[in-house]
Amino acid sequence: MNNLLKGKVAVVTGGTRGIGYAIVKKYLEAGAITVLCGSREETAMKALEKIKAEMPEAQVDAIWPNLSDRSEVSAAFEGIKERYGSLDILANNAGISQNTPLFDYKDEDFDKILNLNIKALYACSRAAAQIMKEQGGGVIINTSSIVSFNGQGTGCGYPTSKFAVNGLTKSLSRELGPYKIRVNAVAPGVTRTDMVAVLPDEMIQPIIKNIPMGRMAEPEDIANAFLFLASDLASYISGAILPVAGAVVI
Ligand code: NAD
């Protein structure tokens, strides 16, 4: 337990598993009241019960708005502010990926990726920024990816969405700076979560071989960056895209 986020209220999208779940735990350990966001009531409540069992002292809650629906997100975030007094930190982490080659890509899958990976970030950022502006400040941290720098060899929708995450991050950092709202992104390398578990071993092994630090990231490696950027230790950092990828260059 540390007090890096004591007195803060945080919301983490995609907080039910993987990187998001690790961020929720990290924020709770740092003393923040933390609300995890799930895609469905059932998975959100299951994750909430799991955290409560692991950390009985923690102040944790759960919501499950449709992240692409700005009015639903706004109502959910306003609810957090009413219940807990503020909304200080937004970790925009929910995301999906797909590795389909270009000529097999379904148009609806391209839309689905952009809808969650970027449109939901816009909706959540806008709803949170409204509250943060009124209360005099806050922090937004987006989940980008190491593929947001040079793309990837197949599955073009995913890197496209993450390039857009970087664009939104840099643009909002400039627009929201005057309101004392910092906006940054973390760009993880390949990380041990369900997203990677579905990839074939013959795809993963060459990727790991190419990582100078010799291993893939654990969700906690990524969550540590989310903690740093949410805390006052990063008080003058805004508009940054922080790679957390074991020195890999792709
Ligand atoms: P994951 O599949 O384990 O978790 C994804 C999270 O997003 C889950 O909590 C899920 O409930 C949520 N989600 C999925 N669809 C949703 C929807 N329609 N509405 C609301 N929430 C939804 O994956 P992860 O690896 O933990 O991914 C988290 C973030 O990290 C994503 O943005 C991903 O792009 C990014 N990322 C992951 C890696 C990696 O190697 N795992 C690398 C770079 C970036």
Residues whose N, C-alpha, C, O or C-beta is under 5 A from the ligand:
A	BS01	NAD	G14 G15 T16 R17 G18 I19 G20 G38 S39 L67 N93 A94 G95 I96 L116 T143 S144 S145 I146 P188 G189 V190 T191 T193 D194 M195 V196
